[in-house]
């Protein structure tokens, strides 16, 4: 996958279009990512014990990976990601400034 945990991304579509955040989780089998502060959903929790009140919590729900784009740490632009072989390892590279991302 071209987006990994701790990458800074920007939402390019959906209700949070234009907002930025850090990737918390990546689900490669379903092509989804969880981004901190984006795609916030409310979850209603029932009371666990007698006499306790229920509550509503807000959490970041998974969103499709095609709805976000990586922000290059070097040039600070929203970029597509390519790959180059550096020695024996395959590394991600920014398509704008041709710098290695990791």
Backbone as JSON Lines, residues from 0, in Angstrom:
{"i":0,"aa":"X","n":[0.83,-1.19,0.0],"ca":[0.0,0.0,0.0],"c":[0.87,1.25,0.0]}
{"i":1,"aa":"X","n":[0.37,2.27,-0.61],"ca":[1.16,3.49,-0.77],"c":[1.04,4.43,0.42]}
{"i":2,"aa":"X","n":[0.08,4.18,1.3],"ca":[-0.08,4.99,2.51],"c":[0.13,4.1,3.71]}
{"i":3,"aa":"X","n":[0.95,4.57,4.66],"ca":[1.29,3.77,5.83],"c":[0.91,4.52,7.1]}
{"i":4,"aa":"X","n":[1.02,3.85,8.23],"ca":[0.72,4.45,9.53],"c":[1.69,5.6,9.8]}
{"i":5,"aa":"X","n":[1.2,6.66,10.41],"ca":[1.92,7.9,10.77],"c":[2.18,8.82,9.57]}
{"i":6,"aa":"X","n":[1.64,8.51,8.39],"ca":[1.73,9.43,7.26],"c":[0.73,10.56,7.46]}
{"i":7,"aa":"X","n":[1.06,11.73,6.96],"ca":[0.12,12.85,6.99],"c":[-0.61,12.86,5.66]}
{"i":8,"aa":"X","n":[-1.95,12.87,5.72],"ca":[-2.76,12.79,4.52],"c":[-3.8,13.91,4.51]}
{"i":9,"aa":"X","n":[-4.36,14.16,3.32],"ca":[-5.39,15.16,3.14],"c":[-6.58,14.49,2.45]}
{"i":10,"aa":"X","n":[-7.78,14.76,2.95],"ca":[-9.0,14.2,2.35],"c":[-9.29,14.97,1.07]}
{"i":11,"aa":"X","n":[-9.51,14.24,-0.02],"ca":[-9.76,14.89,-1.32],"c":[-11.22,14.8,-1.73]}
{"i":12,"aa":"X","n":[-12.02,14.03,-1.0],"ca":[-13.44,13.92,-1.31],"c":[-14.2,13.57,-0.05]}
{"i":13,"aa":"X","n":[-15.51,13.74,-0.1],"ca":[-16.34,13.41,1.04],"c":[-16.66,14.62,1.9]}
{"i":14,"aa":"X","n":[-17.27,14.37,3.06],"ca":[-17.71,15.46,3.93],"c":[-16.55,16.2,4.58]}
{"i":15,"aa":"X","n":[-15.37,15.6,4.65],"ca":[-14.2,16.23,5.26],"c":[-13.19,16.71,4.22]}
{"i":16,"aa":"X","n":[-13.66,17.01,3.02],"ca":[-12.76,17.42,1.93],"c":[-11.92,18.62,2.34]}
{"i":17,"aa":"X","n":[-10.6,18.52,2.14],"ca":[-9.68,19.61,2.45],"c":[-9.04,19.53,3.82]}
{"i":18,"aa":"X","n":[-9.53,18.66,4.68],"ca":[-8.96,18.52,6.03],"c":[-7.77,17.57,6.0]}
{"i":19,"aa":"X","n":[-6.85,17.8,6.95],"ca":[-5.64,16.99,7.04],"c":[-5.62,16.24,8.36]}
{"i":20,"aa":"X","n":[-4.89,15.14,8.39],"ca":[-4.75,14.36,9.61],"c":[-3.69,13.29,9.46]}
{"i":21,"aa":"X","n":[-3.4,12.61,10.58],"ca":[-2.39,11.56,10.61],"c":[-3.07,10.2,10.55]}
{"i":22,"aa":"X","n":[-2.49,9.28,9.81],"ca":[-3.05,7.94,9.67],"c":[-2.8,7.16,10.95]}
{"i":23,"aa":"X","n":[-3.87,6.61,11.53],"ca":[-3.77,5.84,12.77],"c":[-3.68,4.35,12.47]}
{"i":24,"aa":"X","n":[-4.52,3.87,11.54],"ca":[-4.58,2.45,11.2],"c":[-4.73,2.28,9.7]}
{"i":25,"aa":"X","n":[-4.21,1.18,9.18],"ca":[-4.37,0.84,7.77],"c":[-4.91,-0.59,7.68]}
{"i":26,"aa":"X","n":[-6.01,-0.76,6.96],"ca":[-6.58,-2.08,6.71],"c":[-6.34,-2.41,5.25]}
{"i":27,"aa":"X","n":[-5.27,-3.14,4.97],"ca":[-4.86,-3.4,3.58],"c":[-5.81,-4.36,2.86]}
{"i":28,"aa":"X","n":[-6.46,-5.26,3.6],"ca":[-7.34,-6.22,2.94],"c":[-8.6,-5.57,2.39]}
{"i":29,"aa":"X","n":[-9.08,-4.5,3.03],"ca":[-10.29,-3.82,2.56],"c":[-10.0,-2.42,2.0]}
{"i":30,"aa":"X","n":[-8.73,-2.06,1.82],"ca":[-8.3,-0.77,1.27],"c":[-8.91,0.41,2.03]}
{"i":31,"aa":"X","n":[-8.81,0.37,3.36],"ca":[-9.35,1.44,4.19],"c":[-8.29,1.95,5.16]}
{"i":32,"aa":"X","n":[-8.41,3.22,5.53],"ca":[-7.52,3.83,6.51],"c":[-8.34,4.57,7.55]}
{"i":33,"aa":"X","n":[-7.81,4.67,8.76],"ca":[-8.41,5.46,9.82],"c":[-7.51,6.67,10.01]}
{"i":34,"aa":"X","n":[-8.09,7.86,9.84],"ca":[-7.32,9.1,9.93],"c":[-7.8,9.88,11.15]}
{"i":35,"aa":"X","n":[-6.86,10.35,11.93],"ca":[-7.16,11.1,13.15],"c":[-7.89,12.39,12.82]}
{"i":36,"aa":"X","n":[-9.09,12.55,13.35],"ca":[-9.86,13.78,13.15],"c":[-10.72,13.82,11.9]}
{"i":37,"aa":"X","n":[-10.68,12.79,11.07],"ca":[-11.49,12.75,9.86],"c":[-12.5,11.61,9.94]}
{"i":38,"aa":"X","n":[-13.64,11.8,9.25],"ca":[-14.69,10.78,9.16],"c":[-15.17,10.38,10.55]}
{"i":39,"aa":"X","n":[-15.5,11.39,11.37],"ca":[-15.93,11.18,12.74],"c":[-17.36,10.65,12.77]}
{"i":40,"aa":"X","n":[-17.56,9.56,13.49],"ca":[-18.87,8.96,13.66],"c":[-19.22,8.94,15.14]}
{"i":41,"aa":"X","n":[-20.53,8.98,15.43],"ca":[-20.99,8.89,16.81],"c":[-21.45,7.47,17.08]}
{"i":42,"aa":"X","n":[-21.03,6.93,18.23],"ca":[-21.43,5.58,18.63],"c":[-22.15,5.67,19.97]}
{"i":43,"aa":"X","n":[-23.33,5.09,20.03],"ca":[-24.13,5.1,21.25],"c":[-23.81,3.85,22.06]}
{"i":44,"aa":"X","n":[-23.38,4.05,23.31],"ca":[-23.05,2.93,24.18],"c":[-24.12,2.76,25.25]}
{"i":45,"aa":"X","n":[-24.5,1.53,25.5],"ca":[-25.46,1.23,26.54],"c":[-24.77,1.28,27.9]}
{"i":46,"aa":"X","n":[-25.53,1.5,28.96],"ca":[-24.93,1.45,30.29],"c":[-24.44,0.04,30.61]}
{"i":47,"aa":"X","n":[-23.27,-0.07,31.22],"ca":[-22.69,-1.37,31.53],"c":[-23.19,-1.91,32.87]}
{"i":48,"aa":"X","n":[-23.39,-1.01,33.84],"ca":[-23.83,-1.43,35.16],"c":[-25.17,-0.77,35.48]}
{"i":49,"aa":"X","n":[-25.82,-1.31,36.44],"ca":[-27.11,-0.77,36.88],"c":[-26.9,0.61,37.52]}
{"i":50,"aa":"X","n":[-27.71,1.58,37.12],"ca":[-27.59,2.93,37.67],"c":[-26.64,3.82,36.88]}
{"i":51,"aa":"X","n":[-25.9,3.24,35.98],"ca":[-24.95,4.02,35.16],"c":[-25.69,4.55,33.94]}
{"i":52,"aa":"X","n":[-25.24,5.69,33.42],"ca":[-25.88,6.27,32.24],"c":[-25.18,5.8,30.98]}
{"i":53,"aa":"X","n":[-25.94,5.73,29.9],"ca":[-25.35,5.45,28.6],"c":[-24.62,6.69,28.11]}
{"i":54,"aa":"X","n":[-23.86,6.54,27.07],"ca":[-23.1,7.69,26.56],"c":[-22.96,7.62,25.05]}
{"i":55,"aa":"X","n":[-22.62,8.75,24.48],"ca":[-22.37,8.86,23.06],"c":[-20.91,9.24,22.89]}
{"i":56,"aa":"X","n":[-20.14,8.4,22.19],"ca":[-18.73,8.71,21.96],"c":[-18.52,8.98,20.49]}
{"i":57,"aa":"X","n":[-17.52,9.79,20.19],"ca":[-17.16,10.09,18.81],"c":[-15.85,9.39,18.5]}
{"i":58,"aa":"X","n":[-15.8,8.71,17.37],"ca":[-14.58,8.02,16.98],"c":[-14.37,8.14,15.48]}
{"i":59,"aa":"X","n":[-13.11,8.01,15.07],"ca":[-12.77,8.09,13.65],"c":[-13.05,6.74,13.01]}
{"i":60,"aa":"X","n":[-13.92,6.73,12.01],"ca":[-14.29,5.5,11.32],"c":[-13.36,5.29,10.12]}
{"i":61,"aa":"X","n":[-13.2,4.05,9.67],"ca":[-12.37,3.8,8.49],"c":[-12.98,4.43,7.24]}
{"i":62,"aa":"X","n":[-12.12,4.97,6.39],"ca":[-12.56,5.53,5.11],"c":[-11.73,4.92,4.0]}
{"i":63,"aa":"X","n":[-12.25,4.96,2.8],"ca":[-11.57,4.34,1.67],"c":[-10.26,5.07,1.38]}
{"i":64,"aa":"X","n":[-9.25,4.3,1.04],"ca":[-7.92,4.86,0.82],"c":[-7.88,5.77,-0.41]}
{"i":65,"aa":"X","n":[-8.84,5.59,-1.33],"ca":[-8.88,6.44,-2.52],"c":[-9.39,7.84,-2.21]}
{"i":66,"aa":"X","n":[-9.93,8.06,-1.01],"ca":[-10.45,9.37,-0.63],"c":[-9.41,10.26,0.02]}
{"i":67,"aa":"X","n":[-8.18,9.76,0.19],"ca":[-7.11,10.55,0.79],"c":[-5.88,10.53,-0.1]}
{"i":68,"aa":"X","n":[-5.07,11.59,0.01],"ca":[-3.8,11.65,-0.7],"c":[-2.7,12.02,0.29]}
{"i":69,"aa":"X","n":[-1.52,11.49,0.05],"ca":[-0.37,11.7,0.91],"c":[0.16,13.13,0.78]}
{"i":70,"aa":"X","n":[0.58,13.71,1.89],"ca":[1.27,15.01,1.89],"c":[2.75,14.71,2.03]}
{"i":71,"aa":"X","n":[3.53,15.14,1.06],"ca":[4.97,14.88,1.06],"c":[5.64,15.65,2.2]}
{"i":72,"aa":"X","n":[6.44,14.98,3.03],"ca":[7.11,15.69,4.13],"c":[8.2,16.66,3.65]}
{"i":73,"aa":"X","n":[8.72,16.45,2.44],"ca":[9.79,17.32,1.94],"c":[9.24,18.59,1.28]}
{"i":74,"aa":"X","n":[8.3,18.42,0.33],"ca":[7.8,19.58,-0.42],"c":[6.46,20.09,0.09]}
{"i":75,"aa":"X","n":[5.84,19.41,1.05],"ca":[4.59,19.81,1.71],"c":[3.43,19.98,0.72]}
{"i":76,"aa":"X","n":[3.43,19.19,-0.35],"ca":[2.34,19.22,-1.32],"c":[1.59,17.89,-1.28]}
{"i":77,"aa":"X","n":[0.35,17.93,-1.77],"ca":[-0.43,16.71,-1.91],"c":[0.07,16.01,-3.16]}
{"i":78,"aa":"X","n":[0.58,14.78,-3.01],"ca":[1.27,14.12,-4.12],"c":[0.79,12.69,-4.33]}
{"i":79,"aa":"X","n":[1.06,12.19,-5.52],"ca":[0.93,10.76,-5.79],"c":[2.24,10.1,-5.37]}
{"i":80,"aa":"X","n":[2.18,8.81,-5.12],"ca":[3.35,8.08,-4.63],"c":[3.81,7.1,-5.69]}
{"i":81,"aa":"X","n":[5.12,7.08,-5.9],"ca":[5.72,6.1,-6.8],"c":[6.69,5.24,-6.02]}
{"i":82,"aa":"X","n":[7.34,4.33,-6.72],"ca":[8.32,3.46,-6.09],"c":[9.61,3.47,-6.89]}
{"i":83,"aa":"X","n":[10.75,3.41,-6.18],"ca":[12.05,3.25,-6.8],"c":[12.82,2.21,-6.0]}
{"i":84,"aa":"X","n":[13.67,1.47,-6.68],"ca":[14.5,0.48,-6.01],"c":[15.81,1.16,-5.63]}
{"i":85,"aa":"X","n":[16.1,1.16,-4.33],"ca":[17.32,1.77,-3.8],"c":[18.18,0.65,-3.23]}
{"i":86,"aa":"X","n":[19.17,0.23,-3.98],"ca":[19.96,-0.92,-3.55],"c":[19.14,-2.19,-3.71]}
{"i":87,"aa":"X","n":[18.82,-2.83,-2.59],"ca":[17.99,-4.03,-2.63],"c":[16.6,-3.79,-2.06]}
{"i":88,"aa":"X","n":[16.31,-2.54,-1.67],"ca":[15.01,-2.26,-1.08],"c":[14.17,-1.37,-2.0]}
{"i":89,"aa":"X","n":[12.87,-1.6,-1.96],"ca":[11.92,-0.81,-2.73],"c":[11.37,0.28,-1.82]}
{"i":90,"aa":"X","n":[11.55,1.55,-2.2],"ca":[11.14,2.66,-1.36],"c":[10.1,3.53,-2.06]}
{"i":91,"aa":"X","n":[9.28,4.2,-1.24],"ca":[8.29,5.12,-1.78],"c":[8.99,6.43,-2.17]}
{"i":92,"aa":"X","n":[8.51,7.05,-3.24],"ca":[9.12,8.29,-3.71],"c":[8.01,9.27,-4.08]}
{"i":93,"aa":"X","n":[8.25,10.55,-3.83],"ca":[7.32,11.61,-4.17],"c":[7.39,11.86,-5.67]}
{"i":94,"aa":"X","n":[6.23,11.95,-6.33],"ca":[6.21,12.17,-7.78],"c":[6.48,13.64,-8.14]}
{"i":95,"aa":"X","n":[6.37,14.56,-7.16],"ca":[6.59,15.99,-7.44],"c":[8.08,16.33,-7.34]}
{"i":96,"aa":"X","n":[8.7,15.98,-6.2],"ca":[10.08,16.41,-5.95],"c":[11.1,15.28,-6.09]}
{"i":97,"aa":"X","n":[10.64,14.06,-6.39],"ca":[11.5,12.88,-6.56],"c":[12.39,12.57,-5.36]}
{"i":98,"aa":"X","n":[11.92,12.89,-4.15],"ca":[12.63,12.58,-2.92],"c":[12.01,11.32,-2.31]}
{"i":99,"aa":"X","n":[12.85,10.54,-1.6],"ca":[12.35,9.36,-0.91],"c":[11.5,9.77,0.27]}
{"i":100,"aa":"X","n":[10.37,9.09,0.47],"ca":[9.47,9.43,1.55],"c":[9.87,8.73,2.84]}
{"i":101,"aa":"X","n":[10.29,7.47,2.76],"ca":[10.73,6.78,3.98],"c":[12.11,6.18,3.81]}
